[in-house]
Structures are given as C-alpha cells and as structure tokens.
Amino acid sequence: MSTKEPGPVLLPNGAALAAFAAAGVGAFAMGLISLLNAIGVLPVPTLYGPAGGVTGRTTLAVLIWLSAWAILHRRWRDRDMETGRLHAATILLTVLGIVLALPPVWSLFE
C-alpha cells in the first residue's frame, strides 16, 4: 500500500504583485508631484514648517501609493499572474519617478 505525499501548495501571487506594482506607482507619483509642484502647476502645502515643502509632497505620494496598493490588492489577491511585464512596468515607473524628481529635469518644463 503506497501513500501519496501531497505536493507543494501553490498560492496566488497577485497580492505580492499588487504591492510590487504599487511601489512603482508611488515612486512615479512622487516624481510627478515634485515636477508639478516645482513648475507651479500643483501647489502642495507644507505640512511641517521646519522640514519644508517635502512634507506635503511625500504625504500626497504616500496616499497615492497606499490607494494604489489597496485597489490592486483587492483586484489581484486571488489571481495567479505572469510577472514579466508587471516587473518591467514597475521598473519603468520607478525610473521615471526618480528622473522626474531631479531638479535639472524641472528646468526642461519651466
């Protein structure tokens, strides 16, 4: 009599990918908010005077990041998804966010 051992339990990867993608969205949001604030399109208030305007920009970016994470998690938590394109999109969003947050880039839009 042979007993069959159970194989590994595969869990959906959607929840993890939601967190990964939301990080890219948050990075892009930070860069875009910084750019729009620097060129005067989106005046973001300073929330804590001694730290300066970065407090308002980062708070807004964090709210966007958390919102993206919550929405994506709710939609993807039970799905098993292909990771290649999502990883590429997240890396692209992160790089764009970093580039948009650089002051020399702001001068191109002023």
Summary of the structure (lengths in Angstrom):
residues: 110
radius of gyration: 19.4
end to end distance: 78.2
largest distance: 78.2
contacts: 290
relative contact order: 0.23
helix: 65%
strand: 2%
